[in-house]
């Protein structure tokens, strides 16, 4: 959170006339008020604000706007206004910066040349956005959706108990943050860490989401100002806080399961979130349909929708008056979009009593019974789970858990640290209910100790003399334990083997004459450019068992590979080239592009382990999107190729995304090779500046953004404004017959954009209004474009099967919940035979696309 007025959003939803609390729960105290309760102070760092002269702030005291303005706006004492160390830095006004830069110009610079330099300085400084210091960090505590679902419809007493459990888990997490995360730094460059008195924070409870769904959550804003043990005020070590964020989140999840089990007697069950996502946990007995109902991704409720229709009808009437005819379907869509923008308003504030009444009515439709009664029956029949003490777990169980933690972490990353192990440990013990928070933390520490002992330490021991008061437990303030990097011997062995294979020149190759003949010919009417021909020649002639082809997006890798494929099959036979890729969708693209057999790496290794699929001498294995491939998988493929006399070519870009599993091998191989076959010319862009700017971004040069800024390619604003801009641009392109992709940062935003698109398509008659409910709360019906999110070879049209990322159009909707779909081709038109997706797949693995 930036300094200045960055704190003001915290006050927008707080009730007017904040007063003292009269009940134990702040949520029931404000049951009939419009808005959320006022914020309260939390954190042991509050004692550092006690100067002995004014009344000290205590945990639970109400936060006022004046408090926030002082602490987060001006970095001063929230009560007295005294300075807390140095003030937040601020950027000088443009006039002063311009004058300072002009004063530093060479005195010999004069005339027109000087005027040009001065003008450029003025333009640069005026264009700079004011920089503000970091005043604090907003940590949002939100329990799983099933908790909010019960809380939203239960009676007031049960709501208070759920809020109590949520707050207890939040306080446990803040205590963990203060004990293991929150420090400041001292010395030149912050070379050493220093413990602090504690954090100073404010907590604001909120009831609902922007869609007015029940979402019990608390914003805890931790001040960046902290007092070290030496009494001096400094800033929080934000790098450590960011590293520990996931571990703190997983800890809160564990704490909230314990507290809800103790207070409410509920049972928690695992929920599969799909491929590449961590297992979730929800309260047993809460229907998925209710969770989906309370996870709407709409931009407003029924009132908002009615307002849009009214404005749209008015705009249509105006259009008829002006043009003397009814608007076309495309124009109606534009008018509806205009109505949507005109009726958009800030999030409305309602009393919790009104929200609860609405939530109960909606839940009753889903549940088929009175919602508070359902909630009470759910809690009444909840079986009390056994609550363990730390001593109840035997050493063998701790060691087994540590092994699972290590295996899980090593499957996802090549190196790790304590916070990675902490987060994974909390996930692994989520199924256990503990008697106390202390018991959960003691088990955590036991597993961490065994997991670290089983890891291969990469960070050398700190070999300098350290003052006694700088030694802390297992580490010291110059090298805290959470800065130690680990790996595993398996990963290092795989990397070592890959490096060896990349230097082994005893593999198959082609003659220079054969390569020249095929690289000089046109391929589908296109002749290879020099960089393409050179790269393919080097690969075909190198004789390396493991080779590389590097190229950024749009550099013509596919065209170059077609030449390699043609040359290799001429020298080694028709079926001597096969393709692999980390995903089934990427493998299909490779197969279609080159006309070769292609599979995903996991399937190939599975079949190879069963003895069914084997490479042969002289074969060429093209592994596309290799930066996304796991190190262990690449190691096994390369080892098998070397054993039988085949050749593997890894294709990709070190600057693109890395693997979901343990990755980084592609980048490592590129760095260890002196000269890598590389495509250097970006062919996808028509304008020269776009080529250079895109390459600048690829190499991490932030000044490349200036080019986009100057040419009007960048836009900024809050989330709602940007979603509107994205959708409006996409809709305009669609109306013009162009194919454009909307990209958003979260699944919630993606679903929201999909719903807006669907609403317009319903209006124009392209999509039916009714449909089937999908797992993310959206709806799919006849005419909709959808995306499958799970590989399923059993669902096949004969030639192709259902893969993660495939796009389809819904052709028919059946009463049993299944959908008939046809695959979309490159032109976004359906083709081929229809395929029926079962109801279960539709409910769990389908999304709008």
SVG drawing of the C-alpha trace seen along z (x, -y; Angstrom):
<svg xmlns="http://www.w3.org/2000/svg" viewBox="-38 -29 73 83">
<polyline fill="none" stroke="black" stroke-width="0.4" points="0.0,0.0 1.5,-3.3 1.9,-6.3 -0.3,-9.4 -4.0,-8.5 -3.6,-4.8 -5.4,-3.9 -8.7,-5.6 -10.2,-2.5 -10.3,-0.8 -12.8,-3.4 -15.2,-3.3 -17.3,-0.4 -17.1,-1.2 -20.4,-2.2 -21.1,-5.8 -21.0,-6.8 -18.4,-4.3 -18.8,-3.6 -17.8,-1.3 -18.5,2.3 -21.2,3.8 -21.0,7.4 -18.2,10.0 -18.4,10.3 -18.0,7.1 -20.0,8.7 -23.2,9.2 -22.7,5.8 -23.2,4.2 -26.0,6.5 -28.5,3.8 -25.9,1.1 -25.3,0.2 -21.7,1.2 -18.9,3.0 -17.5,2.6 -14.8,0.1 -11.2,1.3 -9.3,2.4 -5.7,2.3 -3.7,5.6 -0.1,6.6 2.3,6.7 4.1,3.7 1.5,1.4 3.6,1.4 6.3,-0.4 3.9,-3.4 3.6,-3.8 5.7,-6.8 4.4,-7.0 2.9,-10.4 -0.3,-9.6 -2.8,-6.8 -1.4,-3.8 -3.2,-2.0 -4.2,1.6 -5.3,4.5 -9.0,4.2 -9.1,0.4 -11.0,-1.3 -9.0,-2.7 -10.0,-6.3 -9.4,-8.0 -6.9,-10.4 -4.9,-7.4 -4.6,-6.0 -3.8,-9.4 -0.9,-9.8 0.6,-6.3 0.0,-5.2 -0.2,-8.6 2.7,-10.5 4.6,-7.8 4.1,-9.5 2.7,-8.4 -1.0,-7.7 -1.9,-9.5 0.8,-12.1 2.0,-12.9 5.6,-12.3 8.1,-11.1 8.7,-7.4 12.2,-7.4 12.7,-9.0 9.8,-10.3 8.6,-8.5 10.7,-9.6 8.9,-11.5 9.7,-12.4 10.7,-16.1 8.2,-18.2 8.9,-18.2 10.1,-21.8 12.9,-21.0 13.9,-17.9 14.1,-19.6 16.2,-22.5 18.6,-20.1 19.2,-18.1 19.7,-21.2 22.2,-22.5 24.3,-19.4 24.5,-19.8 27.8,-20.4 28.4,-24.2 29.8,-23.9 26.5,-22.5 24.7,-25.4 22.4,-26.6 19.9,-24.3 21.5,-21.2 21.1,-22.4 17.5,-23.4 16.8,-19.9 18.3,-18.3 16.5,-20.6 13.2,-19.9 13.8,-16.1 14.5,-16.6 11.3,-18.5 9.3,-15.8 10.9,-13.0 10.3,-14.5 6.8,-15.6 5.9,-12.1 7.2,-10.5 4.5,-9.3 5.0,-10.4 6.6,-7.6 5.3,-7.0 6.8,-5.0 5.4,-1.7 3.4,-2.6 2.1,0.9 1.1,4.4 -2.5,5.5 -2.9,9.1 -6.3,10.5 -7.6,13.4 -10.5,15.3 -11.7,18.8 -12.7,21.4 -16.0,20.8 -17.9,23.4 -17.2,21.5 -18.7,18.3 -21.6,20.2 -22.6,21.5 -21.9,18.2 -24.1,16.4 -27.2,18.3 -26.9,19.4 -28.5,17.8 -26.7,14.9 -25.2,17.0 -23.7,19.4 -22.4,16.5 -20.7,15.2 -19.0,18.6 -17.7,18.8 -16.4,15.2 -14.7,16.1 -13.0,19.1 -11.9,16.9 -10.5,14.2 -8.7,16.8 -7.0,18.3 -6.1,14.8 -4.5,13.9 -2.6,17.2 -1.2,16.3 -0.2,12.8 1.5,14.3 3.4,16.6 4.3,13.7 5.7,11.8 7.6,14.7 9.2,16.0 8.8,13.5 8.8,9.9 12.2,8.3 14.0,5.2 17.5,4.9 20.6,3.0 24.0,2.3 25.1,1.2 22.7,2.6 20.7,4.3 23.4,6.9 22.0,8.2 18.5,8.8 17.4,7.3 14.4,8.5 11.6,6.1 9.3,5.3 6.3,6.5 4.1,5.4 1.6,2.5 -1.5,3.4 -5.1,2.6 -7.8,5.1 -11.0,4.4 -13.8,7.0 -15.8,7.3 -18.9,9.4 -19.4,9.8 -17.7,9.8 -18.3,7.3 -21.0,9.6 -22.8,9.3 -22.1,13.0 -21.2,14.1 -17.4,13.8 -16.3,13.3 -12.8,11.8 -10.5,9.4 -8.0,6.9 -5.0,6.7 -2.8,3.8 0.6,4.2 2.5,0.9 5.9,0.7 7.1,-1.2 8.6,1.1 10.8,0.5 13.9,2.6 15.2,4.1 17.7,1.3 14.8,-1.2 15.3,-2.8 12.4,-3.0 13.0,-1.4 11.0,0.4 9.9,4.0 12.0,6.4 9.4,6.8 11.5,9.4 11.1,11.8 7.4,11.1 6.8,11.8 8.8,15.1 6.7,16.2 3.3,15.2 2.2,18.6 3.4,20.3 1.4,17.9 -1.7,18.5 -1.4,22.2 -0.9,21.8 -4.1,19.8 -6.0,22.5 -4.8,25.1 -5.6,22.9 -9.1,22.1 -9.9,25.9 -8.8,26.5 -10.8,23.6 -14.0,24.3 -13.7,28.0 -13.4,27.0 -16.1,24.4 -18.6,25.9 -17.8,29.6 -17.5,29.6 -15.6,32.1 -13.3,31.1 -12.9,33.1 -10.4,32.7 -11.6,31.3 -9.9,31.9 -9.2,28.6 -8.0,30.1 -4.7,30.7 -1.7,28.6 -3.7,27.1 -3.3,27.9 -6.0,29.9 -8.6,27.7 -10.5,28.4 -14.1,27.6 -16.6,28.4 -18.3,31.7 -22.0,31.5 -21.9,28.2 -23.2,28.9 -21.0,27.8 -24.1,26.2 -24.4,23.9 -20.8,22.9 -21.3,22.2 -24.4,20.1 -22.3,18.0 -19.5,17.6 -21.2,15.5 -18.9,13.6 -21.5,11.0 -21.1,7.2 -24.3,6.7 -27.4,8.2 -30.9,8.3 -31.4,4.6 -28.3,3.8 -29.5,6.1 -32.9,4.5 -31.2,1.1 -29.1,2.2 -32.2,3.4 -34.0,0.2 -31.1,-1.9 -30.7,0.4 -34.3,0.1 -34.1,-3.7 -31.0,-3.7 -32.8,-1.6 -35.7,-4.0 -33.3,-6.9 -31.7,-4.9 -35.1,-4.3 -36.0,-8.0 -32.7,-9.1 -32.4,-6.5 -36.0,-5.6 -35.3,-1.8 -34.6,0.9 -30.9,1.4 -29.2,4.6 -28.2,7.4 -24.6,6.1 -25.8,2.5 -28.0,3.9 -25.0,5.5 -23.1,2.2 -26.1,0.4 -26.3,3.0 -22.6,2.6 -23.1,-1.2 -26.0,-0.6 -23.7,1.7 -21.1,-1.1 -23.7,-3.7 -25.3,-1.8 -22.0,-0.6 -21.7,-1.9 -19.5,-1.5 -20.0,1.5 -23.2,0.8 -23.2,1.1 -26.0,3.0 -26.8,4.0 -25.7,7.5 -29.4,8.3 -30.5,7.5 -27.6,9.4 -28.4,12.4 -32.0,12.4 -31.0,12.4 -28.4,15.1 -31.0,17.3 -33.5,16.9 -31.0,17.8 -29.7,20.8 -33.3,22.1 -33.7,22.4 -30.5,24.5 -31.1,26.5 -34.8,27.1 -35.3,26.3 -35.1,23.5 -31.4,22.3 -30.9,21.6 -32.5,25.0 -30.2,26.7 -27.2,25.0 -28.3,26.0 -28.8,29.7 -25.4,29.7 -23.7,28.5 -25.8,30.8 -24.8,34.0 -21.1,33.0 -19.0,35.8 -16.2,34.6 -12.9,35.5 -10.0,36.7 -7.8,33.9 -4.2,34.8 -1.4,33.6 2.1,33.2 3.2,36.2 0.6,38.4 2.6,38.7 5.3,41.3 8.8,40.6 8.1,42.9 5.0,40.9 7.0,37.7 9.6,39.2 7.0,40.4 5.4,37.0 8.7,35.4 9.4,37.7 6.1,36.8 6.8,33.1 10.2,33.5 8.8,35.5 6.0,32.9 8.4,29.9 11.0,31.6 8.4,32.5 7.6,28.8 10.9,26.9 14.6,27.5 15.6,25.6 13.7,24.7 13.9,23.1 12.3,23.2 9.1,21.3 8.5,23.8 8.8,26.7 6.7,24.9 3.8,24.3 3.9,27.9 4.0,29.3 0.9,27.3 -0.8,28.8 0.1,32.3 -1.2,32.0 -4.5,30.3 -6.3,33.5 -5.3,33.7 -7.2,31.8 -5.0,30.6 -5.9,29.9 -4.1,26.5 -2.3,24.2 0.9,24.9 0.5,28.6 0.1,28.0 3.2,25.7 5.3,28.3 4.5,31.0 5.3,28.5 8.7,27.9 9.5,31.6 8.6,32.3 10.6,29.2 13.7,30.5 13.5,33.9 12.7,32.4 15.7,30.0 17.9,32.9 16.8,34.9 17.5,32.1 20.8,31.3 22.1,28.0 23.3,25.7 24.1,22.6 27.5,22.9 27.9,22.4 28.5,18.9 32.2,19.0 32.8,15.6 33.0,14.9 29.6,13.7 29.0,11.7 27.2,13.9 24.2,11.6 23.9,12.1 23.5,15.9 19.9,17.1 19.1,20.7 20.0,22.6 21.3,19.6 22.5,16.0 21.4,12.6 23.7,12.5 22.4,15.9 19.0,16.7 17.7,20.2 15.1,19.1 17.9,17.9 19.4,21.4 18.7,23.0 18.2,26.7 17.9,29.2 17.9,33.0 20.5,35.4 18.1,36.8 17.6,33.4 21.4,32.7 22.0,36.1 19.5,35.4 21.0,32.1 24.5,33.6 23.3,36.3 21.6,33.7 24.8,31.7 26.8,34.8 24.3,35.7 24.5,32.2 28.3,32.6 28.1,36.2 28.8,35.9 28.3,39.6 24.7,39.3 23.2,39.5 23.7,36.7 23.2,35.8 25.7,35.0 26.3,31.4 25.1,32.0 21.8,33.5 21.1,30.7 22.0,28.0 19.6,29.6 16.6,29.4 17.3,26.0 17.7,24.3 14.3,25.3 11.0,23.5 8.8,24.9 5.1,24.3 6.1,21.4 8.5,19.9 12.3,19.9 14.4,20.2 16.0,17.0 19.8,17.2 19.4,17.5 16.9,20.4 19.1,22.2 22.2,21.9 20.4,23.1 19.0,26.2 22.3,27.0 24.1,26.9 21.5,29.2 21.5,31.7 25.3,31.8 26.3,31.6 26.0,35.3 25.1,34.2 22.8,36.6 21.0,33.7 20.7,30.5 18.9,27.2 16.9,24.7 16.3,21.4 13.9,18.8 11.4,16.2 7.8,16.4 7.3,15.5 10.8,16.2 9.8,18.9 10.7,22.1 7.9,24.1 9.1,23.3 12.7,24.1 11.6,27.4 9.8,28.4 13.1,28.1 14.8,30.2 12.0,32.8 12.2,33.0 16.0,33.4 16.0,36.0 13.4,38.2 15.3,38.2 18.3,39.4 16.9,41.8 13.5,42.9 9.9,41.8 9.0,42.4 12.3,41.3 11.0,38.0 8.6,38.0 7.4,35.1 6.9,34.6 5.6,31.7 4.8,31.1 1.1,30.9 -1.2,32.8 -2.5,29.6 1.1,28.5 1.8,32.0 -1.3,31.8 -0.1,28.4 3.3,29.9 1.8,32.9 -0.4,30.7 2.4,28.3 5.0,30.9 2.9,33.9 4.6,36.2 3.5,38.5 3.4,36.5 2.6,37.1 2.9,35.4 6.0,36.3 4.2,37.9 2.3,40.3 5.5,41.3 7.4,42.0 4.4,43.9 4.2,46.1 8.0,46.5 8.1,47.6 5.5,50.3 7.8,51.5 5.5,50.5 7.0,47.4 10.8,47.3 12.9,45.1 15.1,46.5 18.6,45.8 18.7,42.8 15.4,41.3 15.0,37.6 12.9,36.5 11.6,32.9 10.6,31.7 8.6,28.5 8.0,26.0 11.0,27.5 11.1,24.6 7.9,26.0 9.2,29.6 10.4,30.9 14.1,31.7 13.5,35.3 11.3,36.0 13.9,34.5 16.6,36.5 14.8,39.8 14.0,39.0 17.6,38.0 19.0,41.1 16.8,43.4 17.7,41.6 21.5,41.9 21.1,45.6 19.5,46.5 21.4,44.1 18.6,41.5 18.9,37.7 16.8,35.3 16.3,31.6 14.9,29.3 13.0,26.4 11.9,23.4 12.8,20.0 14.7,19.6 12.8,16.3 9.4,17.9 7.5,19.6 9.2,22.4 7.8,25.8 5.0,26.3 7.0,29.3 10.8,29.1 12.2,27.1 15.0,24.9 16.9,27.5 16.4,25.8 17.8,22.5 20.7,24.4 21.6,26.1 21.5,22.8 23.8,21.1 26.3,24.0 26.7,24.1 29.0,21.5 27.0,21.1 23.4,22.3 21.5,22.7 19.2,19.7 16.7,17.9 17.3,14.2 14.8,12.4 11.2,12.0 8.9,12.4 5.5,12.1 5.4,8.3 5.0,6.1 6.4,3.0 10.1,2.8 9.6,1.0 7.4,3.9 10.2,6.4 12.8,4.5 10.4,3.7 9.3,7.3 12.9,8.5 13.6,5.8 10.9,7.2 12.2,10.7 15.6,9.6 14.0,7.8 14.7,4.2 12.2,2.0 12.9,-0.8 11.2,1.2 7.9,0.2 8.6,-3.4 8.2,-2.6 4.8,-1.0 3.8,-4.0 4.8,-6.6 2.8,-4.7 -0.4,-4.6 -0.2,-0.8 -0.4,-1.0 -3.5,-1.8 -4.0,-2.0 -6.7,-2.2 -8.4,-0.2 -9.5,3.4 -13.1,2.5 -12.0,-0.2 -9.5,2.1 -11.9,5.0 -14.3,2.6 -11.5,1.5 -10.5,5.1 -14.0,6.2 -14.9,3.1 -11.8,3.7 -12.6,7.4 -16.2,6.7 -15.1,4.1 -12.7,6.6 -15.4,9.3 -17.8,7.0 -15.2,6.2 -14.7,9.9 -11.3,10.2 -10.1,12.9 -8.9,11.5 -8.0,13.1 -8.9,11.5 -6.4,12.3 -7.0,11.5 -5.0,12.1 -7.4,14.3 -9.9,17.0 -12.6,14.8 -11.8,12.0 -11.8,14.5 -15.2,15.8 -16.6,12.2 -15.4,11.4 -16.9,14.6 -20.2,13.8 -20.3,10.3 -19.5,11.8 -22.2,14.4 -24.8,11.8 -24.2,9.9 -24.3,13.1 -27.6,14.0 -28.9,10.5 -27.9,10.9 -29.3,14.4 -26.0,16.3 -26.3,18.2 -29.3,19.6 -30.2,18.0 -30.6,21.3 -27.8,23.7 -25.9,25.9 -24.1,24.7 -20.3,25.0 -17.9,25.4 -16.9,21.7 -20.5,20.5 -20.9,19.6 -23.4,21.2 -23.0,22.9 -25.7,23.5 -26.1,24.1 -23.9,21.7 -21.4,21.1 -17.7,21.6 -16.2,23.7 -12.8,25.0 -12.1,28.5 -9.7,28.5 -8.9,32.2 -7.2,34.7 -9.6,37.7 -8.6,40.2 -11.8,42.0 -13.7,39.1 -12.8,39.3 -14.1,38.4 -12.1,41.1 -9.1,39.1 -8.7,36.8 -9.5,37.0 -10.4,34.4 -7.4,32.4 -6.8,29.7 -7.1,26.4 -9.2,27.6 -11.9,25.2 -15.4,26.4 -18.8,25.0 -21.9,26.4 -24.2,27.9 -26.9,29.5 -27.8,29.6 -29.3,32.8 -31.7,33.1 -29.2,35.4 -26.6,32.6 -24.4,33.7 -23.4,31.5 -22.8,32.3 -19.8,30.2 -17.7,29.8 -14.1,28.9 -13.0,25.4 -10.5,25.2 -7.9,22.5 -10.6,20.1 -12.6,20.6 -15.2,22.5 -16.5,25.9 -15.5,28.9 -15.5,32.6 -17.8,35.0 -19.8,34.0 -18.7,35.4 -20.9,35.8 -19.3,34.6 -20.7,36.5 -22.6,34.5 -19.9,35.0 -17.2,33.7 -19.4,30.7 -20.0,29.9 -16.3,30.2 -14.0,29.7 -15.6,27.3 -15.3,23.5 -16.6,20.8 -14.0,20.0"/>
</svg>
